[in-house]
Amino acid sequence: MMYNVLEARNNLSKLIADAESGVEVTIARRGVPVARLVPVDDAPRRPRNAFAKWLQEHPLTPERARPADEIEAIIAENRAAGA
């Protein structure tokens, strides 16, 4: 995804989350790419979603439970769709 500098400044937290999840984030000035946000290779792995982490620590009953990976996939899908 490409963002201009103003959009990047106003949405920095979202852009960082996108980069952490593997989305290539490019920042452009006047339509010319000037920077790219990428995850740090040796950064410690952490849950991208606090709710998913909470569910791991407080599991639901078997008939209501979903794996954290499935929940994170649904969240990522919704983010990609702009929801």
mmCIF file of the N, C-alpha and C atoms, coordinates in Angstrom:
data_MODEL
# 
_entry.id   MODEL 
# 
loop_
_atom_site.group_PDB 
_atom_site.id 
_atom_site.type_symbol 
_atom_site.label_atom_id 
_atom_site.label_alt_id 
_atom_site.label_comp_id 
_atom_site.label_asym_id 
_atom_site.label_entity_id 
_atom_site.label_seq_id 
_atom_site.pdbx_PDB_ins_code 
_atom_site.Cartn_x 
_atom_site.Cartn_y 
_atom_site.Cartn_z 
_atom_site.occupancy 
_atom_site.B_iso_or_equiv 
_atom_site.pdbx_formal_charge 
_atom_site.auth_seq_id 
_atom_site.auth_comp_id 
_atom_site.auth_asym_id 
_atom_site.auth_atom_id 
_atom_site.pdbx_PDB_model_num 
ATOM 1   N N  . MET A 1 1  ? 0.833   -1.170  0.000  1.00 0.00 ? 1  MET A N  1 
ATOM 2   C CA . MET A 1 1  ? 0.000   0.000   0.000  1.00 0.00 ? 1  MET A CA 1 
ATOM 3   C C  . MET A 1 1  ? 0.882   1.238   0.000  1.00 0.00 ? 1  MET A C  1 
ATOM 4   N N  . MET A 1 2  ? 0.443   2.249   -0.719 1.00 0.00 ? 2  MET A N  1 
ATOM 5   C CA . MET A 1 2  ? 1.205   3.496   -0.757 1.00 0.00 ? 2  MET A CA 1 
ATOM 6   C C  . MET A 1 2  ? 0.380   4.614   -0.125 1.00 0.00 ? 2  MET A C  1 
ATOM 7   N N  . TYR A 1 3  ? 1.047   5.402   0.708  1.00 0.00 ? 3  TYR A N  1 
ATOM 8   C CA . TYR A 1 3  ? 0.421   6.533   1.379  1.00 0.00 ? 3  TYR A CA 1 
ATOM 9   C C  . TYR A 1 3  ? 1.276   7.763   1.145  1.00 0.00 ? 3  TYR A C  1 
ATOM 10  N N  . ASN A 1 4  ? 0.614   8.918   1.041  1.00 0.00 ? 4  ASN A N  1 
ATOM 11  C CA . ASN A 1 4  ? 1.413   10.141  0.980  1.00 0.00 ? 4  ASN A CA 1 
ATOM 12  C C  . ASN A 1 4  ? 1.833   10.507  2.400  1.00 0.00 ? 4  ASN A C  1 
ATOM 13  N N  . VAL A 1 5  ? 2.735   11.449  2.531  1.00 0.00 ? 5  VAL A N  1 
ATOM 14  C CA . VAL A 1 5  ? 3.307   11.795  3.835  1.00 0.00 ? 5  VAL A CA 1 
ATOM 15  C C  . VAL A 1 5  ? 2.226   12.215  4.829  1.00 0.00 ? 5  VAL A C  1 
ATOM 16  N N  . LEU A 1 6  ? 1.271   13.026  4.397  1.00 0.00 ? 6  LEU A N  1 
ATOM 17  C CA . LEU A 1 6  ? 0.219   13.478  5.308  1.00 0.00 ? 6  LEU A CA 1 
ATOM 18  C C  . LEU A 1 6  ? -0.631  12.306  5.794  1.00 0.00 ? 6  LEU A C  1 
ATOM 19  N N  . GLU A 1 7  ? -1.022  11.411  4.883  1.00 0.00 ? 7  GLU A N  1 
ATOM 20  C CA . GLU A 1 7  ? -1.795  10.232  5.286  1.00 0.00 ? 7  GLU A CA 1 
ATOM 21  C C  . GLU A 1 7  ? -0.989  9.369   6.252  1.00 0.00 ? 7  GLU A C  1 
ATOM 22  N N  . ALA A 1 8  ? 0.285   9.201   5.972  1.00 0.00 ? 8  ALA A N  1 
ATOM 23  C CA . ALA A 1 8  ? 1.135   8.382   6.838  1.00 0.00 ? 8  ALA A CA 1 
ATOM 24  C C  . ALA A 1 8  ? 1.231   8.993   8.235  1.00 0.00 ? 8  ALA A C  1 
ATOM 25  N N  . ARG A 1 9  ? 1.406   10.290  8.299  1.00 0.00 ? 9  ARG A N  1 
ATOM 26  C CA . ARG A 1 9  ? 1.500   10.960  9.602  1.00 0.00 ? 9  ARG A CA 1 
ATOM 27  C C  . ARG A 1 9  ? 0.210   10.776  10.387 1.00 0.00 ? 9  ARG A C  1 
ATOM 28  N N  . ASN A 1 10 ? -0.919  10.903  9.716  1.00 0.00 ? 10 ASN A N  1 
ATOM 29  C CA . ASN A 1 10 ? -2.213  10.811  10.396 1.00 0.00 ? 10 ASN A CA 1 
ATOM 30  C C  . ASN A 1 10 ? -2.622  9.386   10.733 1.00 0.00 ? 10 ASN A C  1 
ATOM 31  N N  . ASN A 1 11 ? -1.964  8.386   10.129 1.00 0.00 ? 11 ASN A N  1 
ATOM 32  C CA . ASN A 1 11 ? -2.339  6.984   10.324 1.00 0.00 ? 11 ASN A CA 1 
ATOM 33  C C  . ASN A 1 11 ? -1.150  6.120   10.714 1.00 0.00 ? 11 ASN A C  1 
ATOM 34  N N  . LEU A 1 12 ? -0.171  6.694   11.385 1.00 0.00 ? 12 LEU A N  1 
ATOM 35  C CA . LEU A 1 12 ? 1.066   5.973   11.655 1.00 0.00 ? 12 LEU A CA 1 
ATOM 36  C C  . LEU A 1 12 ? 0.833   4.664   12.409 1.00 0.00 ? 12 LEU A C  1 
ATOM 37  N N  . SER A 1 13 ? -0.008  4.661   13.426 1.00 0.00 ? 13 SER A N  1 
ATOM 38  C CA . SER A 1 13 ? -0.252  3.430   14.189 1.00 0.00 ? 13 SER A CA 1 
ATOM 39  C C  . SER A 1 13 ? -0.789  2.324   13.291 1.00 0.00 ? 13 SER A C  1 
ATOM 40  N N  . LYS A 1 14 ? -1.730  2.664   12.426 1.00 0.00 ? 14 LYS A N  1 
ATOM 41  C CA . LYS A 1 14 ? -2.289  1.675   11.500 1.00 0.00 ? 14 LYS A CA 1 
ATOM 42  C C  . LYS A 1 14 ? -1.223  1.173   10.531 1.00 0.00 ? 14 LYS A C  1 
ATOM 43  N N  . LEU A 1 15 ? -0.379  2.082   10.027 1.00 0.00 ? 15 LEU A N  1 
ATOM 44  C CA . LEU A 1 15 ? 0.662   1.672   9.089  1.00 0.00 ? 15 LEU A CA 1 
ATOM 45  C C  . LEU A 1 15 ? 1.665   0.745   9.761  1.00 0.00 ? 15 LEU A C  1 
ATOM 46  N N  . ILE A 1 16 ? 2.006   1.020   10.999 1.00 0.00 ? 16 ILE A N  1 
ATOM 47  C CA . ILE A 1 16 ? 2.925   0.146   11.723 1.00 0.00 ? 16 ILE A CA 1 
ATOM 48  C C  . ILE A 1 16 ? 2.291   -1.222  11.934 1.00 0.00 ? 16 ILE A C  1 
ATOM 49  N N  . ALA A 1 17 ? 1.027   -1.258  12.313 1.00 0.00 ? 17 ALA A N  1 
ATOM 50  C CA . ALA A 1 17 ? 0.338   -2.543  12.477 1.00 0.00 ? 17 ALA A CA 1 
ATOM 51  C C  . ALA A 1 17 ? 0.299   -3.309  11.163 1.00 0.00 ? 17 ALA A C  1 
ATOM 52  N N  . ASP A 1 18 ? 0.046   -2.607  10.059 1.00 0.00 ? 18 ASP A N  1 
ATOM 53  C CA . ASP A 1 18 ? 0.044   -3.263  8.746  1.00 0.00 ? 18 ASP A CA 1 
ATOM 54  C C  . ASP A 1 18 ? 1.413   -3.850  8.438  1.00 0.00 ? 18 ASP A C  1 
ATOM 55  N N  . ALA A 1 19 ? 2.465   -3.090  8.676  1.00 0.00 ? 19 ALA A N  1 
ATOM 56  C CA . ALA A 1 19 ? 3.821   -3.571  8.412  1.00 0.00 ? 19 ALA A CA 1 
ATOM 57  C C  . ALA A 1 19 ? 4.135   -4.787  9.283  1.00 0.00 ? 19 ALA A C  1 
ATOM 58  N N  . GLU A 1 20 ? 3.730   -4.745  10.541 1.00 0.00 ? 20 GLU A N  1 
ATOM 59  C CA . GLU A 1 20 ? 3.957   -5.889  11.431 1.00 0.00 ? 20 GLU A CA 1 
ATOM 60  C C  . GLU A 1 20 ? 3.261   -7.143  10.928 1.00 0.00 ? 20 GLU A C  1 
ATOM 61  N N  . SER A 1 21 ? 2.106   -6.969  10.296 1.00 0.00 ? 21 SER A N  1 
ATOM 62  C CA . SER A 1 21 ? 1.364   -8.133  9.806  1.00 0.00 ? 21 SER A CA 1 
ATOM 63  C C  . SER A 1 21 ? 1.800   -8.574  8.417  1.00 0.00 ? 21 SER A C  1 
ATOM 64  N N  . GLY A 1 22 ? 2.818   -7.907  7.851  1.00 0.00 ? 22 GLY A N  1 
ATOM 65  C CA . GLY A 1 22 ? 3.358   -8.350  6.573  1.00 0.00 ? 22 GLY A CA 1 
ATOM 66  C C  . GLY A 1 22 ? 2.928   -7.553  5.364  1.00 0.00 ? 22 GLY A C  1 
ATOM 67  N N  . VAL A 1 23 ? 2.088   -6.539  5.545  1.00 0.00 ? 23 VAL A N  1 
ATOM 68  C CA . VAL A 1 23 ? 1.662   -5.691  4.429  1.00 0.00 ? 23 VAL A CA 1 
ATOM 69  C C  . VAL A 1 23 ? 2.791   -4.717  4.098  1.00 0.00 ? 23 VAL A C  1 
ATOM 70  N N  . GLU A 1 24 ? 3.156   -4.631  2.838  1.00 0.00 ? 24 GLU A N  1 
ATOM 71  C CA . GLU A 1 24 ? 4.202   -3.690  2.440  1.00 0.00 ? 24 GLU A CA 1 
ATOM 72  C C  . GLU A 1 24 ? 3.624   -2.279  2.447  1.00 0.00 ? 24 GLU A C  1 
ATOM 73  N N  . VAL A 1 25 ? 4.235   -1.396  3.226  1.00 0.00 ? 25 VAL A N  1 
ATOM 74  C CA . VAL A 1 25 ? 3.762   -0.021  3.360  1.00 0.00 ? 25 VAL A CA 1 
ATOM 75  C C  . VAL A 1 25 ? 4.819   0.914   2.768  1.00 0.00 ? 25 VAL A C  1 
ATOM 76  N N  . THR A 1 26 ? 4.423   1.678   1.758  1.00 0.00 ? 26 THR A N  1 
ATOM 77  C CA . THR A 1 26 ? 5.324   2.626   1.112  1.00 0.00 ? 26 THR A CA 1 
ATOM 78  C C  . THR A 1 26 ? 4.805   4.035   1.356  1.00 0.00 ? 26 THR A C  1 
ATOM 79  N N  . ILE A 1 27 ? 5.708   4.953   1.674  1.00 0.00 ? 27 ILE A N  1 
ATOM 80  C CA . ILE A 1 27 ? 5.342   6.353   1.891  1.00 0.00 ? 27 ILE A CA 1 
ATOM 81  C C  . ILE A 1 27 ? 5.915   7.155   0.732  1.00 0.00 ? 27 ILE A C  1 
ATOM 82  N N  . ALA A 1 28 ? 5.054   8.006   0.145  1.00 0.00 ? 28 ALA A N  1 
ATOM 83  C CA . ALA A 1 28 ? 5.460   8.780   -1.027 1.00 0.00 ? 28 ALA A CA 1 
ATOM 84  C C  . ALA A 1 28 ? 5.331   10.270  -0.757 1.00 0.00 ? 28 ALA A C  1 
ATOM 85  N N  . ARG A 1 29 ? 6.194   11.017  -1.406 1.00 0.00 ? 29 ARG A N  1 
ATOM 86  C CA . ARG A 1 29 ? 6.099   12.470  -1.384 1.00 0.00 ? 29 ARG A CA 1 
ATOM 87  C C  . ARG A 1 29 ? 5.803   12.886  -2.818 1.00 0.00 ? 29 ARG A C  1 
ATOM 88  N N  . ARG A 1 30 ? 4.646   13.531  -3.004 1.00 0.00 ? 30 ARG A N  1 
ATOM 89  C CA . ARG A 1 30 ? 4.200   13.964  -4.329 1.00 0.00 ? 30 ARG A CA 1 
ATOM 90  C C  . ARG A 1 30 ? 4.192   12.822  -5.337 1.00 0.00 ? 30 ARG A C  1 
ATOM 91  N N  . GLY A 1 31 ? 3.746   11.658  -4.859 1.00 0.00 ? 31 GLY A N  1 
ATOM 92  C CA . GLY A 1 31 ? 3.619   10.495  -5.730 1.00 0.00 ? 31 GLY A CA 1 
ATOM 93  C C  . GLY A 1 31 ? 4.891   9.715   -5.960 1.00 0.00 ? 31 GLY A C  1 
ATOM 94  N N  . VAL A 1 32 ? 6.003   10.164  -5.395 1.00 0.00 ? 32 VAL A N  1 
ATOM 95  C CA . VAL A 1 32 ? 7.286   9.479   -5.570 1.00 0.00 ? 32 VAL A CA 1 
ATOM 96  C C  . VAL A 1 32 ? 7.608   8.721   -4.282 1.00 0.00 ? 32 VAL A C  1 
ATOM 97  N N  . PRO A 1 33 ? 7.744   7.389   -4.338 1.00 0.00 ? 33 PRO A N  1 
ATOM 98  C CA . PRO A 1 33 ? 8.068   6.623   -3.136 1.00 0.00 ? 33 PRO A CA 1 
ATOM 99  C C  . PRO A 1 33 ? 9.395   7.081   -2.526 1.00 0.00 ? 33 PRO A C  1 
ATOM 100 N N  . VAL A 1 34 ? 9.374   7.313   -1.198 1.00 0.00 ? 34 VAL A N  1 
ATOM 101 C CA . VAL A 1 34 ? 10.584  7.767   -0.517 1.00 0.00 ? 34 VAL A CA 1 
ATOM 102 C C  . VAL A 1 34 ? 10.948  6.899   0.686  1.00 0.00 ? 34 VAL A C  1 
ATOM 103 N N  . ALA A 1 35 ? 10.025  6.105   1.193  1.00 0.00 ? 35 ALA A N  1 
ATOM 104 C CA . ALA A 1 35 ? 10.309  5.280   2.369  1.00 0.00 ? 35 ALA A CA 1 
ATOM 105 C C  . ALA A 1 35 ? 9.412   4.051   2.363  1.00 0.00 ? 35 ALA A C  1 
ATOM 106 N N  . ARG A 1 36 ? 9.871   3.024   3.067  1.00 0.00 ? 36 ARG A N  1 
ATOM 107 C CA . ARG A 1 36 ? 9.097   1.792   3.183  1.00 0.00 ? 36 ARG A CA 1 
ATOM 108 C C  . ARG A 1 36 ? 9.139   1.332   4.634  1.00 0.00 ? 36 ARG A C  1 
ATOM 109 N N  . LEU A 1 37 ? 7.984   0.958   5.180  1.00 0.00 ? 37 LEU A N  1 
ATOM 110 C CA . LEU A 1 37 ? 7.911   0.396   6.525  1.00 0.00 ? 37 LEU A CA 1 
ATOM 111 C C  . LEU A 1 37 ? 7.926   -1.116  6.412  1.00 0.00 ? 37 LEU A C  1 
ATOM 112 N N  . VAL A 1 38 ? 8.842   -1.732  7.140  1.00 0.00 ? 38 VAL A N  1 
ATOM 113 C CA . VAL A 1 38 ? 8.952   -3.190  7.146  1.00 0.00 ? 38 VAL A CA 1 
ATOM 114 C C  . VAL A 1 38 ? 9.138   -3.651  8.587  1.00 0.00 ? 38 VAL A C  1 
ATOM 115 N N  . PRO A 1 39 ? 8.718   -4.873  8.909  1.00 0.00 ? 39 PRO A N  1 
ATOM 116 C CA . PRO A 1 39 ? 8.937   -5.358  10.270 1.00 0.00 ? 39 PRO A CA 1 
ATOM 117 C C  . PRO A 1 39 ? 10.419  -5.644  10.510 1.00 0.00 ? 39 PRO A C  1 
ATOM 118 N N  . VAL A 1 40 ? 10.829  -5.519  11.748 1.00 0.00 ? 40 VAL A N  1 
ATOM 119 C CA . VAL A 1 40 ? 12.203  -5.839  12.137 1.00 0.00 ? 40 VAL A CA 1 
ATOM 120 C C  . VAL A 1 40 ? 12.305  -7.359  12.221 1.00 0.00 ? 40 VAL A C  1 
ATOM 121 N N  . ASP A 1 41 ? 13.317  -7.928  11.564 1.00 0.00 ? 41 ASP A N  1 
ATOM 122 C CA . ASP A 1 41 ? 13.448  -9.384  11.499 1.00 0.00 ? 41 ASP A CA 1 
ATOM 123 C C  . ASP A 1 41 ? 13.577  -10.042 12.864 1.00 0.00 ? 41 ASP A C  1 
ATOM 124 N N  . ASP A 1 42 ? 14.332  -9.446  13.774 1.00 0.00 ? 42 ASP A N  1 
ATOM 125 C CA . ASP A 1 42 ? 14.575  -10.082 15.068 1.00 0.00 ? 42 ASP A CA 1 
ATOM 126 C C  . ASP A 1 42 ? 13.672  -9.555  16.184 1.00 0.00 ? 42 ASP A C  1 
ATOM 127 N N  . ALA A 1 43 ? 12.604  -8.875  15.810 1.00 0.00 ? 43 ALA A N  1 
ATOM 128 C CA . ALA A 1 43 ? 11.670  -8.370  16.826 1.00 0.00 ? 43 ALA A CA 1 
ATOM 129 C C  . ALA A 1 43 ? 10.968  -9.552  17.493 1.00 0.00 ? 43 ALA A C  1 
ATOM 130 N N  . PRO A 1 44 ? 10.746  -9.475  18.797 1.00 0.00 ? 44 PRO A N  1 
ATOM 131 C CA . PRO A 1 44 ? 10.047  -10.576 19.470 1.00 0.00 ? 44 PRO A CA 1 
ATOM 132 C C  . PRO A 1 44 ? 8.623   -10.693 18.945 1.00 0.00 ? 44 PRO A C  1 
ATOM 133 N N  . ARG A 1 45 ? 8.188   -11.926 18.774 1.00 0.00 ? 45 ARG A N  1 
ATOM 134 C CA . ARG A 1 45 ? 6.821   -12.160 18.294 1.00 0.00 ? 45 ARG A CA 1 
ATOM 135 C C  . ARG A 1 45 ? 5.858   -11.830 19.420 1.00 0.00 ? 45 ARG A C  1 
ATOM 136 N N  . ARG A 1 46 ? 4.813   -11.131 19.083 1.00 0.00 ? 46 ARG A N  1 
ATOM 137 C CA . ARG A 1 46 ? 3.778   -10.809 20.057 1.00 0.00 ? 46 ARG A CA 1 
ATOM 138 C C  . ARG A 1 46 ? 2.443   -10.885 19.355 1.00 0.00 ? 46 ARG A C  1 
ATOM 139 N N  . PRO A 1 47 ? 1.394   -11.156 20.102 1.00 0.00 ? 47 PRO A N  1 
ATOM 140 C CA . PRO A 1 47 ? 0.078   -11.177 19.462 1.00 0.00 ? 47 PRO A CA 1 
ATOM 141 C C  . PRO A 1 47 ? -0.227  -9.813  18.849 1.00 0.00 ? 47 PRO A C  1 
ATOM 142 N N  . ARG A 1 48 ? -0.740  -9.809  17.628 1.00 0.00 ? 48 ARG A N  1 
ATOM 143 C CA . ARG A 1 48 ? -1.071  -8.543  16.976 1.00 0.00 ? 48 ARG A CA 1 
ATOM 144 C C  . ARG A 1 48 ? -2.366  -7.981  17.509 1.00 0.00 ? 48 ARG A C  1 
ATOM 145 N N  . ASN A 1 49 ? -3.087  -8.785  18.231 1.00 0.00 ? 49 ASN A N  1 
ATOM 146 C CA . ASN A 1 49 ? -4.397  -8.358  18.671 1.00 0.00 ? 49 ASN A CA 1 
ATOM 147 C C  . ASN A 1 49 ? -4.560  -8.682  20.151 1.00 0.00 ? 49 ASN A C  1 
ATOM 148 N N  . ALA A 1 50 ? -4.823  -7.678  20.949 1.00 0.00 ? 50 ALA A N  1 
ATOM 149 C CA . ALA A 1 50 ? -4.961  -7.875  22.389 1.00 0.00 ? 50 ALA A CA 1 
ATOM 150 C C  . ALA A 1 50 ? -6.130  -8.798  22.711 1.00 0.00 ? 50 ALA A C  1 
ATOM 151 N N  . PHE A 1 51 ? -7.197  -8.736  21.912 1.00 0.00 ? 51 PHE A N  1 
ATOM 152 C CA . PHE A 1 51 ? -8.350  -9.599  22.161 1.00 0.00 ? 51 PHE A CA 1 
ATOM 153 C C  . PHE A 1 51 ? -7.975  -11.063 21.952 1.00 0.00 ? 51 PHE A C  1 
ATOM 154 N N  . ALA A 1 52 ? -7.207  -11.347 20.908 1.00 0.00 ? 52 ALA A N  1 
ATOM 155 C CA . ALA A 1 52 ? -6.774  -12.727 20.659 1.00 0.00 ? 52 ALA A CA 1 
ATOM 156 C C  . ALA A 1 52 ? -5.920  -13.228 21.823 1.00 0.00 ? 52 ALA A C  1 
ATOM 157 N N  . LYS A 1 53 ? -5.050  -12.358 22.350 1.00 0.00 ? 53 LYS A N  1 
ATOM 158 C CA . LYS A 1 53 ? -4.229  -12.738 23.494 1.00 0.00 ? 53 LYS A CA 1 
ATOM 159 C C  . LYS A 1 53 ? -5.120  -13.025 24.710 1.00 0.00 ? 53 LYS A C  1 
ATOM 160 N N  . TRP A 1 54 ? -6.105  -12.170 24.930 1.00 0.00 ? 54 TRP A N  1 
ATOM 161 C CA . TRP A 1 54 ? -7.017  -12.366 26.047 1.00 0.00 ? 54 TRP A CA 1 
ATOM 162 C C  . TRP A 1 54 ? -7.743  -13.699 25.919 1.00 0.00 ? 54 TRP A C  1 
ATOM 163 N N  . LEU A 1 55 ? -8.182  -14.030 24.704 1.00 0.00 ? 55 LEU A N  1 
ATOM 164 C CA . LEU A 1 55 ? -8.871  -15.307 24.496 1.00 0.00 ? 55 LEU A CA 1 
ATOM 165 C C  . LEU A 1 55 ? -7.956  -16.491 24.784 1.00 0.00 ? 55 LEU A C  1 
ATOM 166 N N  . GLN A 1 56 ? -6.670  -16.362 24.471 1.00 0.00 ? 56 GLN A N  1 
ATOM 167 C CA . GLN A 1 56 ? -5.742  -17.441 24.789 1.00 0.00 ? 56 GLN A CA 1 
ATOM 168 C C  . GLN A 1 56 ? -5.618  -17.618 26.300 1.00 0.00 ? 56 GLN A C  1 
ATOM 169 N N  . GLU A 1 57 ? -5.641  -16.524 27.030 1.00 0.00 ? 57 GLU A N  1 
ATOM 170 C CA . GLU A 1 57 ? -5.507  -16.581 28.483 1.00 0.00 ? 57 GLU A CA 1 
ATOM 171 C C  . GLU A 1 57 ? -6.816  -16.942 29.187 1.00 0.00 ? 57 GLU A C  1 
ATOM 172 N N  . HIS A 1 58 ? -7.948  -16.676 28.539 1.00 0.00 ? 58 HIS A N  1 
ATOM 173 C CA . HIS A 1 58 ? -9.272  -16.939 29.118 1.00 0.00 ? 58 HIS A CA 1 
ATOM 174 C C  . HIS A 1 58 ? -10.112 -17.702 28.088 1.00 0.00 ? 58 HIS A C  1 
ATOM 175 N N  . PRO A 1 59 ? -9.841  -18.982 27.895 1.00 0.00 ? 59 PRO A N  1 
ATOM 176 C CA . PRO A 1 59 ? -10.536 -19.722 26.840 1.00 0.00 ? 59 PRO A CA 1 
ATOM 177 C C  . PRO A 1 59 ? -12.046 -19.798 27.066 1.00 0.00 ? 59 PRO A C  1 
ATOM 178 N N  . LEU A 1 60 ? -12.761 -19.786 25.956 1.00 0.00 ? 60 LEU A N  1 
ATOM 179 C CA . LEU A 1 60 ? -14.208 -19.941 25.989 1.00 0.00 ? 60 LEU A CA 1 
ATOM 180 C C  . LEU A 1 60 ? -14.558 -21.420 26.103 1.00 0.00 ? 60 LEU A C  1 
ATOM 181 N N  . THR A 1 61 ? -15.825 -21.691 26.319 1.00 0.00 ? 61 THR A N  1 
ATOM 182 C CA . THR A 1 61 ? -16.263 -23.077 26.358 1.00 0.00 ? 61 THR A CA 1 
ATOM 183 C C  . THR A 1 61 ? -16.018 -23.713 24.986 1.00 0.00 ? 61 THR A C  1 
ATOM 184 N N  . PRO A 1 62 ? -15.828 -25.020 24.912 1.00 0.00 ? 62 PRO A N  1 
ATOM 185 C CA . PRO A 1 62 ? -15.498 -25.666 23.635 1.00 0.00 ? 62 PRO A CA 1 
ATOM 186 C C  . PRO A 1 62 ? -16.473 -25.364 22.502 1.00 0.00 ? 62 PRO A C  1 
ATOM 187 N N  . GLU A 1 63 ? -17.758 -25.260 22.801 1.00 0.00 ? 63 GLU A N  1 
ATOM 188 C CA . GLU A 1 63 ? -18.728 -24.995 21.726 1.00 0.00 ? 63 GLU A CA 1 
ATOM 189 C C  . GLU A 1 63 ? -18.676 -23.553 21.211 1.00 0.00 ? 63 GLU A C  1 
ATOM 190 N N  . ARG A 1 64 ? -18.052 -22.642 21.951 1.00 0.00 ? 64 ARG A N  1 
ATOM 191 C CA . ARG A 1 64 ? -17.952 -21.241 21.522 1.00 0.00 ? 64 ARG A CA 1 
ATOM 192 C C  . ARG A 1 64 ? -16.550 -20.834 21.116 1.00 0.00 ? 64 ARG A C  1 
ATOM 193 N N  . ALA A 1 65 ? -15.562 -21.662 21.391 1.00 0.00 ? 65 ALA A N  1 
ATOM 194 C CA . ALA A 1 65 ? -14.164 -21.295 21.184 1.00 0.00 ? 65 ALA A CA 1 
ATOM 195 C C  . ALA A 1 65 ? -13.779 -21.281 19.703 1.00 0.00 ? 65 ALA A C  1 
ATOM 196 N N  . ARG A 1 66 ? -12.871 -20.389 19.347 1.00 0.00 ? 66 ARG A N  1 
ATOM 197 C CA . ARG A 1 66 ? -12.229 -20.327 18.037 1.00 0.00 ? 66 ARG A CA 1 
ATOM 198 C C  . ARG A 1 66 ? -10.739 -20.171 18.274 1.00 0.00 ? 66 ARG A C  1 
ATOM 199 N N  . PRO A 1 67 ? -9.917  -20.784 17.443 1.00 0.00 ? 67 PRO A N  1 
ATOM 200 C CA . PRO A 1 67 ? -8.470  -20.593 17.613 1.00 0.00 ? 67 PRO A CA 1 
ATOM 201 C C  . PRO A 1 67 ? -8.081  -19.134 17.362 1.00 0.00 ? 67 PRO A C  1 
ATOM 202 N N  . ALA A 1 68 ? -7.081  -18.656 18.085 1.00 0.00 ? 68 ALA A N  1 
ATOM 203 C CA . ALA A 1 68 ? -6.625  -17.272 17.928 1.00 0.00 ? 68 ALA A CA 1 
ATOM 204 C C  . ALA A 1 68 ? -6.209  -16.987 16.495 1.00 0.00 ? 68 ALA A C  1 
ATOM 205 N N  . ASP A 1 69 ? -5.596  -17.968 15.835 1.00 0.00 ? 69 ASP A N  1 
ATOM 206 C CA . ASP A 1 69 ? -5.183  -17.773 14.441 1.00 0.00 ? 69 ASP A CA 1 
ATOM 207 C C  . ASP A 1 69 ? -6.387  -17.490 13.533 1.00 0.00 ? 69 ASP A C  1 
ATOM 208 N N  . GLU A 1 70 ? -7.495  -18.174 13.783 1.00 0.00 ? 70 GLU A N  1 
ATOM 209 C CA . GLU A 1 70 ? -8.700  -17.955 12.976 1.00 0.00 ? 70 GLU A CA 1 
ATOM 210 C C  . GLU A 1 70 ? -9.258  -16.551 13.223 1.00 0.00 ? 70 GLU A C  1 
ATOM 211 N N  . ILE A 1 71 ? -9.260  -16.118 14.473 1.00 0.00 ? 71 ILE A N  1 
ATOM 212 C CA . ILE A 1 71 ? -9.751  -14.778 14.803 1.00 0.00 ? 71 ILE A CA 1 
ATOM 213 C C  . ILE A 1 71 ? -8.867  -13.724 14.149 1.00 0.00 ? 71 ILE A C  1 
ATOM 214 N N  . GLU A 1 72 ? -7.542  -13.900 14.251 1.00 0.00 ? 72 GLU A N  1 
ATOM 215 C CA . GLU A 1 72 ? -6.634  -12.932 13.645 1.00 0.00 ? 72 GLU A CA 1 
ATOM 216 C C  . GLU A 1 72 ? -6.782  -12.907 12.131 1.00 0.00 ? 72 GLU A C  1 
ATOM 217 N N  . ALA A 1 73 ? -7.047  -14.057 11.517 1.00 0.00 ? 73 ALA A N  1 
ATOM 218 C CA . ALA A 1 73 ? -7.254  -14.098 10.066 1.00 0.00 ? 73 ALA A CA 1 
ATOM 219 C C  . ALA A 1 73 ? -8.506  -13.313 9.683  1.00 0.00 ? 73 ALA A C  1 
ATOM 220 N N  . ILE A 1 74 ? -9.559  -13.437 10.460 1.00 0.00 ? 74 ILE A N  1 
ATOM 221 C CA . ILE A 1 74 ? -10.801 -12.695 10.193 1.00 0.00 ? 74 ILE A CA 1 
ATOM 222 C C  . ILE A 1 74 ? -10.550 -11.199 10.344 1.00 0.00 ? 74 ILE A C  1 
ATOM 223 N N  . ILE A 1 75 ? -9.818  -10.807 11.375 1.00 0.00 ? 75 ILE A N  1 
ATOM 224 C CA . ILE A 1 75 ? -9.507  -9.399  11.591 1.00 0.00 ? 75 ILE A CA 1 
ATOM 225 C C  . ILE A 1 75 ? -8.684  -8.858  10.431 1.00 0.00 ? 75 ILE A C  1 
ATOM 226 N N  . ALA A 1 76 ? -7.654  -9.600  10.016 1.00 0.00 ? 76 ALA A N  1 
ATOM 227 C CA . ALA A 1 76 ? -6.814  -9.173  8.899  1.00 0.00 ? 76 ALA A CA 1 
ATOM 228 C C  . ALA A 1 76 ? -7.626  -9.053  7.616  1.00 0.00 ? 76 ALA A C  1 
ATOM 229 N N  . GLU A 1 77 ? -8.541  -9.978  7.390  1.00 0.00 ? 77 GLU A N  1 
ATOM 230 C CA . GLU A 1 77 ? -9.407  -9.931  6.212  1.00 0.00 ? 77 GLU A CA 1 
ATOM 231 C C  . GLU A 1 77 ? -10.286 -8.678  6.226  1.00 0.00 ? 77 GLU A C  1 
ATOM 232 N N  . ASN A 1 78 ? -10.834 -8.372  7.395  1.00 0.00 ? 78 ASN A N  1 
ATOM 233 C CA . ASN A 1 78 ? -11.675 -7.165  7.528  1.00 0.00 ? 78 ASN A CA 1 
ATOM 234 C C  . ASN A 1 78 ? -10.860 -5.899  7.324  1.00 0.00 ? 78 ASN A C  1 
ATOM 235 N N  . ARG A 1 79 ? -9.637  -5.870  7.845  1.00 0.00 ? 79 ARG A N  1 
ATOM 236 C CA . ARG A 1 79 ? -8.789  -4.703  7.639  1.00 0.00 ? 79 ARG A CA 1 
ATOM 237 C C  . ARG A 1 79 ? -8.461  -4.523  6.165  1.00 0.00 ? 79 ARG A C  1 
ATOM 238 N N  . ALA A 1 80 ? -8.157  -5.631  5.500  1.00 0.00 ? 80 ALA A N  1 
ATOM 239 C CA . ALA A 1 80 ? -7.812  -5.557  4.071  1.00 0.00 ? 80 ALA A CA 1 
ATOM 240 C C  . ALA A 1 80 ? -8.996  -5.087  3.234  1.00 0.00 ? 80 ALA A C  1 
ATOM 241 N N  . ALA A 1 81 ? -10.204 -5.427  3.686  1.00 0.00 ? 81 ALA A N  1 
ATOM 242 C CA . ALA A 1 81 ? -11.405 -5.018  2.960  1.00 0.00 ? 81 ALA A CA 1 
ATOM 243 C C  . ALA A 1 81 ? -11.816 -3.582  3.282  1.00 0.00 ? 81 ALA A C  1 
ATOM 244 N N  . GLY A 1 82 ? -11.105 -2.956  4.228  1.00 0.00 ? 82 GLY A N  1 
ATOM 245 C CA . GLY A 1 82 ? -11.411 -1.572  4.595  1.00 0.00 ? 82 GLY A CA 1 
ATOM 246 C C  . GLY A 1 82 ? -12.566 -1.456  5.561  1.00 0.00 ? 82 GLY A C  1 
ATOM 247 N N  . ALA A 1 83 ? -12.892 -2.535  6.223  1.00 0.00 ? 83 ALA A N  1 
ATOM 248 C CA . ALA A 1 83 ? -14.017 -2.512  7.160  1.00 0.00 ? 83 ALA A CA 1 
ATOM 249 C C  . ALA A 1 83 ? -13.655 -1.842  8.445  1.00 0.00 ? 83 ALA A C  1 
# 
